[in-house]
Amino acid sequence: MRDNLLEMPKDNPFQNDLFDRKTIAENFMKIFEADEEGIILSIDSAWGTGKTTFIKMWETMINNSNEYNDKYETFYFNAWENDYIQDPLLAILTEIEVNDDKKRQVFENIKNKGKKIVKPLLSTGLKLATHGIINIDSLQIDSYIKDEMPELIEKIGDSMFEETVELKKSRQIFKEVLEKEQQTSGKTIIFFIDELDRCRPTFAIELLEVIKHLFSTKGVVFVISLDKEQLSYSIQNIYGQNMNVDGYLRRFFDLDFKLPMPDKVQYFNNKYKNIELKNINLETLKIFKQFLFGFIKGYNFSLRDIDKIIYYIKYLIPLVKEFQGSYGRTYTVVISYLYAYLISIKIKDSNLYRKIINLDYENNETDIKLTFELDNIKNISFQHEFDDIIKNKNIFNKLNEEVLSKFLKALKVIEDYNINLESNEFRILLNDNWESLSMGYLFYDKQCNLIKNLEFVENI
C-alpha cells in the first residue's frame, strides 16, 4: 500500500480510491468549514488497513484543490518516526523545520515562536525533575541543623510553585501565538498526525496531552490516525488493565470515526491486475487464487499483508514450473493449495513458518494438528461467489484434513531412507474420478521445491 503514495497523482489523489474514501474526506471538510471551536478527530482502523494512504490522499487533495487550498494550511506529522524525541512539542517543531519544504509562513511563525517557548517548558521540566535527586537514605542528616531542614523544604516548595506557574504561563503564551497566527493567515490549520498507536506508550499519551492543552484552539484541526485497540493496550500498560480507556480517550477527541472495513478481495484484484505474468497456465492460477482468497479471509489479512502476497505472486509464480504447464488434476490442486498455505503463514505467522523450515515439530498426526492448528483450517471457506474452479466441498474437506498433515509428515522424514513416500500413508485421493498422488512427487533429490522457491524469493 505504501506504493500508492508514490503513484498518487497530485491533481487527483483519490484516482485509485477503491473504498470510496474520498467521500469521507469531503464530508469532514464540510464539518471543518462549519466549525468555530477547533476539532480533534480520530480516524480509527486496524494496522495495515490503509490509514496512512487515506490521510496522505486527503492532505494532497486539500493542498492541490482550488476548493480548499486557499482556505486551509496542512501539515503531516508521523508520530512513530519522531517518538525518539523525548518532548512531543519539540518533535512537532523539529518536524516543521526539517520537512516543511514550502516553508509556509504560518508554520514558520509557529516554529519560531514555539522555539522560544519550548525552552522554558523544557527547563522547567528539568528543574522540577531535579528536585527528586535528593536521596534521603544517603543524606547526612547530622550535617544539617534541625532548624535548617524546614527552610530547605520551604525553598523547594516555593521553587516548584514558581516553576509550575511559569509552565502554565508558557503553555498559555503558545496557545495565544497559535491562535494569532491562524487569524493572521485567515486559514484553518489542519495537522495530520499519523501512526500514533505505534509510538512508545508514554510518547503517545504525552503527544495527546500536548495537542489537547497547547493546540486546542479555534481554527486548528487535528486529524489523528490510530488503531484505538492498540493504543488502548499502550494506555493500559501505563495505567493498569482496569483503566477505563474509552473514557480516558474521550477527553482528547471531539469526534471519532471508524474507517469502514475495505473489501480485501477487491483490493487484491486491483493490485493483481497490474502484474504481468507470461506463459502461465491460467486455470492453475485461478485455482491458486481461489485458495489464496480463502486464506486472506480466514486469516484476516490486512491490506499490507495482501501487498506482500502480491509481491510473492510477482516473483514466485514465474519460478514454479507447475504454473507454466499442464499437470494432473490432483497434482495441480495440491501444489496450488500448498503454495497458498505456505505463503499465507509466512506472512501471517512467520514463527510457524520457521517451524516448517527448521522441521521444529514432532512427526505424529496429533502434534502436527496442534502445532499448525489444522483443525482451524477446516473452518476456512474456499468457496466464493465468483469464478470458482473447484466447487466440490468434499475436495476441500480432503485438502484441509489430509494434504497439509501428509505434506508436513513427508517433509519431516524425507531424509529417512526407510520411508516410502509412495505408500498409502503418503498418498492423496481428492476425488474418485481424479488420479491419486503420492507426496514423493513434491520432492526431488530429498528437497522440497516449494520451500526452495519461497526461500529464494525471500532473499530477493
N, C-alpha and C positions, 0 to 999 in steps of 0.2 A: 504494500500500500504506500510505502514511502516513495515508490517510484511515481505515484500520482502527483506528488508535489513537484517533481521535475517536469512532468508532462503538462502541468496545469497552464493553460493559456490565460494570460493576464486579462485579455479583453472578454473572456468567457470562462471564468474559473470553474463553473459548475457544468461545463460541457460534458464531462464524463460522470455526472451525478447519477449514480444508479439507484439511489434510495430516496430521491425527491427531497433532499435536504436543503436545497435552495429555498424551498417554500418555508422551511423552519427559520432560516436566516432572515428572510424578508419579513416574516411575521414579527420576529423580535425587533427588527429595525423600526417597525411601526410602534411597538411598545416603547422603545428608547426615545423616539421622537416625541411621544406624548408625556414622557416622564419629566417631573420637575424636582425630584429629590435626589436622584442618583440611584443606581441599581447595582447589586452584586448578584449575578446569575450563575448558577451551577449547571453545567452540561454533564450529565451523569451517564456513563456507559462503561461496560466492561473493557478490560485491556484488549487491544487488538481489534476493536470494532470500528475504527476509523474516526476517532475524535479529533486527532491531530489534523488529518486531512480535511475534515469538515471545517474546523475553525480557521485553517490556513486559506481554504477556499473562501470562507466568509470574509476574512480580512482583505483578501485580494479583491473581492467584489466591491467592498467599500472604497478601497483606495483607487480603483480603476473605473468607477462608475460615476457619470455626471450627476446621477441622482443623489449620491452620498458623499463624494469626496470633498465637496465644499461645505459640508455640514459636520463632518467627523474627522478626528485625528485618531489613528490607531497605533498600538504598539504591542508586539508579540514578545512574550517572556516565557521561556521554557524553564519551569521551576526546578525540574530534576537536574538539568545541566548546570544549575547555579547553586545547588544546595551545599556545595563545599564551602561557600562563603558563609561565615557564621551569622552575620546580620542580614535579614531579608531585605530591609530597606536599602542597605549598601549594595546588595546583589542587584536590585532593580536599577539603581542609579548607575552602577557599573555597566549593566547591560545596555542602558541608553547610550553610554559613552562609546561602547565597543561596536554595537550593531546598528545604530540608527544612521544608516548611510545617507539618508536625505537630510540629516541634521535639521529636522523640523523645529522651528523656533520654540514652539510650546514645550517640547520635550527638552530642548537645550536649556530653557529657562528653569524648568522643574529640576533638571540635573544640577545646574549651577547653584540654585538656591538650596537645593537639597544637600549638596556637599557641605555647605556652611552649617546646616542644621544637624547633619549626621554626626559631626564631630562632638558637639555636646551630648548627643544621645549616646555615643559610644563611650565617651569619657565618663559620663555619669554612671553608665552601667559598670564600667571598670572600677570606679570609686566605690560604688555600692558593693561590688563583689569583694573588694579588698578588706571590707570590714569583717569579713569572715575568716581572715587569715590568722587571727589570734588563736593559738591553741591553748585552751585553758589548762589542759593537763600538763603542758610543759612550761607554763608561765610561772616565773619565780615570784610567788606572792610575797615572800619576805622582803623583796626589793621595793615594794610599794608600801607607802604609809596608808593605813586604812582610810584616812580622810581623803586620799587622792583617788581612790577607786570610784567613788560616786561621781567625782568631777570628770574622770576619764569616760565613764559610761554616758554622762550627760553630753559631753562633747561629741561622742559618736552618734548619739541620738539627734543632736542638733544638725550635724553634718548630713545624716541620712535624710532628715526632714527637708533641708535646703536643697539637696540634690534631687529629691523626688519632685519638689516644686519646679526645679529647673527642667527636669524631664518632661513634666506636664506642660510647661510653657513652650518647650521646643516642639512638642507634638502639635500644639495649637498653632504655632507660627507656621509649621509646614502645611497644615490644612488651609490656613489663610492664603499662603503663597499659591497653593494648588488651585483654590477657588478663583483667585485673582487672575491667574494665567488662563484658566478656562474662559473667564468672562472677557478677557482681552482678546483672545483668539476668536471668540464667538462660535466655537465649535465644541460639540460634545467629544470628550476624550474617552476612547474605548481601549482598555487594557485587556488583551487576550492572555490569560495565564494557563499554561499547558502542563500536563503530566504532574499535577500536584500529588497524586496518590503514590507516585514512585519515589518521592523525596524521603529523606530522613524524617522520622515522625516529629521530632522537635522542630525541624525547619518548616514542615508543612503547617503545623499549628501556629508557629510564630509568624509565618507569612500571612495566614488568615487574620491574625491579630493586627498586623501592620496594615493590611488592606482595610479592615473594619475601622480602626482607630485613627489612621492617618489619611487614608484616601477616600473615605466615605463622605462625599460631599456632592452638592448639586452640580450637574453637568459632567460627572465622571461615572463611567460604567465599567464594571469588571465582568468578563465572561471567563469563567474558570472551568476548564475541562478536567474531569476526575472520574475515577471509579470509586463511588461512595462506599462500596463494600470494603475495598482495600483500605481506603482512608479510615474507615471505622476500626479496622484492626490496628492501624497505627495509633489511633487515639486511645484505644483500649490498652495497648501496650504501655502507655504512659500513665493513664488514669485508672486502669483496672478493668477487669472483664465486666463488672457490674455497672460501668459507666453508661448513662443514657445518651448514646451517641447522637441519635436523631435530634433530641432536644438541644444538645450542645451545638450541633451544626446549624440549627435554625437561628442561632444567634448571629451567624455570619452571612447567611444567604437570604436575600429578599425573594428570589424566585428560584425554583428547582425545576429542571426539565430532564426527563429521562428520554434519551435518544431511542426511537423505535428500533427493534432488532432488525438488522438487514437480512435480506434473502441471500443466504450463503451460496446456494446453487446458482442463483442469478449472477452473483459476484464471480464465482468460479468460471461460469461460461463466458462472461465478458472478458476475463483475463485470458482464458484458454484460446479464444478466437484469434488472439494476437500472436500465438505461437505458430511457427512454420515448421511442420513436420513432413518430411519427404519419404516416399517409399514405405509407408506404414499401412499395415492391414487395418482398415477402418472398422471392421467388425470386432476384431480383437481389442482395439482401442475403445470401442463403445462398451464392451464388457468390463474392461478395466475401469472406465469412468463410472459405470453403474455401481461397482464395488466401492470406489472412492467416495461417491455421494453418500453411500450408506455409512461409511466411517466418519465422514465430515459431520453428518448429523448425529451419529451415535456417540462420538467423542466430543461433540460440542466445539468444533473448530472455530477459532476466531478468524477474522479476515486476514490477519498477519500469518496465521497458520496456513491458510489457503494460498497466500503468496508463496510460502515455502513449497507447497505441493506443486504449484506451477513451475517453480524452479526445478524440481525433480523431474517433472514431465519433460521440460525443455531439454534437459541434459541427459536424462536417464533413458528415455524411450528409444533414442537413436542407437543406444548401445545394446539393446535387447533384441536378439535375433527373433524371438517368438512374436514380437510386434511387427515384424517385417515380412513374414511368410505365412503360409497356411500349415497348420498343425492339427492334430487330432482334437476333437471337441473337448474331451475331458482335460487334456493337457493344456489347451488354451484357457479354459475356465480356471483351472487350478493355478496356473502361473500368474494369471491376472489377479486372482484373489490374494495370492501370497504377496505379490508386489504391492497391492493396495494396502494390505495389513502392515507390512514392514515399513512402508513409507509413513503410514499413519502413526504407528507407535514411535518411530524415530523422531517425529515432530512433536507428538503429544507427551511422550513418556520416554525420554532418552535413557533413563536408568534401566527401564525394562528392555529397551533395545540393546543396551550394552550387555545385559544378561544373556541375550541370544548370541551376540558376537563372541563373548567370553565363555559361552557354554556354562554359565553360572546357574545351573538348575539340576535337579535330580532327574534321572531318566526313568520316571514312572508316571503313569497317567494321572494319578491323584495330585502329585506335586506340580506337574505341568499345568493342570487345570487351575490349581490355586495360585501359582506364581503368575500366570499370564491371564488370570481371571477369564478363562474361556467361557464360563457359564454366562457372563455378562454379554458376550458377543452374540449369544443366541437371541438376545432381545433386540439386536440391531436389525432394522428393516433395510433390505437391499432392493426393495421394490419401490419404484417411483411412478408418477403419473404420466411419464413421457418416455418414449423411445427406449423402453427396456428390451434388451436382447433375451435375457433369462427371465422367465415368468413362472417357472415351476418351483413351488415352495419346498418340495422335497429335496430339490437340488441345494437350496440354501441351507436346509437342515443338515444335509450331508457335509457341506462345506464347513459349517460352524461347529459341527460335532466331531468331525473326523480329520479334516485336512490339516488344520494347524497342529493338532496333537501329534499326528503321524509325522508331519514335517519336522517338528521340534525333536521328536524322538530319533528320527533318522539323522538329523544334524548332530545330535549328541554322540551317536555311535558310528559315524561314517568311517572313522579310522580303525574300527574293530574288524579285523579280517574274518571273524567268525559270524558276523552279522550279514544276513542275506536280505538286501533291500527289495528283492523280487518276491519275497514271501508274502503270504496273505496279511501278515501283521502290518506291512507297509504298502498295501495295495488299496487303491481308491476306485470305487464304482459309484458314480454320481447318479446314473440313470441306466435302467436296464437296456435301453436302446443305444447307449454310448459305449465306447471302448473303455476297458479298465486301464488303470495307470499305476505303475509302481513308482515309489519315491526315488528309485535309482535313476530315473530319467532327469531328476533335478540336480544330479551331482555328476561331476566329471573329474576323474583323477582325484577323487576324495575332496573335491572342493565344490562349494555351492555357488553357482554363478549369480544367483540373486544377491547374495551377500557381497560378493566381489564387485558387482556393478554398483550397488548402493554405496559401498565404501569408496569406490573410485570417484563417484560424483561428490561425495562429502569432501574430498581433498582438492576439488577444482577451485 
